[in-house]
Amino acid sequence: MTGLAPAQGHLMSTYAPAPVRFVSGAGARLVDEDGKSYLDFLSGLAVTSLGHAHPAVAEALCRQAGRLLHVSNLFRNELAEDVAATLDRLIGDGQPAGGKVFFANSGAEANECALKLARRFGGRGRHVVVSAYGSFHGRTLATLHATGQPEKHEPFAPLPEGFRHVAYGDVGDLARVADPSVVAGVLVEPILGESGVIVPPRGYLSDLRALCDERGILLMVDEIQTGLGRTGRWFRFQDEDVQPDVVTVAKALGNGVPVGACWARAEVADAFVPGDHGSTFGGQPLALSAAKATLDTMVELDAPALASAAGAHLRAKLGELDGVAKVRGAGLLLAAVLEQGIDSKALVADALALGLVVNAPIPGAVRLAPPLLVSEAECDEAVAILAAALAQNRGESGRIRGDSHHRNADEQEGR
Ligand SMILES: *Cc1c(COP(=O)(O)O)cnc(C)c1O
């Protein structure tokens, strides 16, 4: 790998990228600029659920690019109607759920739509949205405040008002805060993705549903990371047979093309009138051609069933690894929780060098989110690489491993 490319110097320092440049991919594999092959068990953070360069998505994009890219939302859009209807049916687990969709360009924008909709539906004064500590809902100022990580708020204060946080998985804590005279809704991840794939106690979502019904507040489920088959169901909330008022989707929706969506049941959706919300690019044909191809392919292949089967296999194999204390998550959204003393950042760097892409959302755990079409052989290969990385990690001294941040920074500067 050559020295710091000039381009990197012109990029804002919002990321500290690993010293590798991927140039192509196919399925669960990536290839870097030196021709080295990697297994991608991160999928760009649960985005490329059909794998890289999926032919159905590639063909749809090429066809649409040669036909019509953009006309604005001032005109009717058949692709939007089509994808919205499919999403509604998937949210209804095969039956129409009776909702309506707003298309956005990202997860944060899908959540922004949900937050504005909650305020509009709640009416003036009932504008508070409650979310959980440890949650992640996006990086815009409002979704940042919904994100329950005070250390992320601090540099950007003052944030938009109208947000409260409660303990994740604790409906009692919410009951204390959810005053229906000011609270419009609850925004919740059914599994905390960015905080290390934390699965709440069973019954959490249905208890939330009951409390929201009792108080007359909206249950808004952020399925941006968990949705579209990844956890073994179309949406994670279906695992508890819960019917949310609002569902947000993004990441996997375009298999890598930026597109997000906010679904709401019709009565809630109808709180918006023309002029209340909008987006120049939201729902534009190119993005929706990818979304349509992605959803149609997922339906055809029964993506949730694939995720469930591959997830069970991967989970069992990970659980057998020396150095892995336990595995948590659902389907193909998994975290291998490491034994004490193993530095997840160093492990992720070692795995990358050995040809496996995973990440460390929190210090003690490694997240795995391979494409839903991953094979058992690819899972076994990934686990073997992880085993080698773990052996390497435990073989080296704590002195080197003690300060992975510096090690990482040195690597980036010293290339
Ligand atoms: C990634 C993510 C978001 C933000 O999506 P962006 O497309 O990065 O704006 C919001 N909520 C959850 C649960 C996510 O995982």
The ligand as an SDF file (V2000), in Angstrom:
LIG
                    3D

 15 15  0  0  0  0  0  0  0  0999 V2000
  -27.2820    3.2660   10.6350 C   0  0  0  0  0  0  0  0  0  0  0  0
  -28.4270    3.5660   11.5070 C   0  0  0  0  0  0  0  0  0  0  0  0
  -29.0890    4.8080   11.4540 C   0  0  0  0  0  0  0  0  0  0  0  0
  -28.5970    5.9510   10.5950 C   0  0  0  0  0  0  0  0  0  0  0  0
  -28.6090    5.6670    9.2500 O   0  0  0  0  0  0  0  0  0  0  0  0
  -27.7740    6.6160    8.2460 P   0  0  0  0  0  0  0  0  0  0  0  0
  -28.1220    6.0720    6.8870 O   0  0  0  0  0  0  0  0  0  0  0  0
  -26.3360    6.4660    8.5980 O   0  0  0  0  0  0  0  0  0  0  0  0
  -28.2460    7.9980    8.4320 O   0  0  0  0  0  0  0  0  0  0  0  0
  -30.1800    4.9960   12.2550 C   0  0  0  0  0  0  0  0  0  0  0  0
  -30.6310    4.0180   13.0760 N   0  0  0  0  0  0  0  0  0  0  0  0
  -30.0300    2.8190   13.1460 C   0  0  0  0  0  0  0  0  0  0  0  0
  -30.5690    1.7740   14.0630 C   0  0  0  0  0  0  0  0  0  0  0  0
  -28.8980    2.5540   12.3790 C   0  0  0  0  0  0  0  0  0  0  0  0
  -28.2770    1.3780   12.4970 O   0  0  0  0  0  0  0  0  0  0  0  0
  1  2  1  0
  2  3  1  0
  2 14  2  0
  3  4  1  0
  3 10  2  0
  4  5  1  0
  5  6  1  0
  6  7  2  0
  6  8  1  0
  6  9  1  0
 10 11  1  0
 11 12  2  0
 12 13  1  0
 12 14  1  0
 14 15  1  0
M  END
$$$$
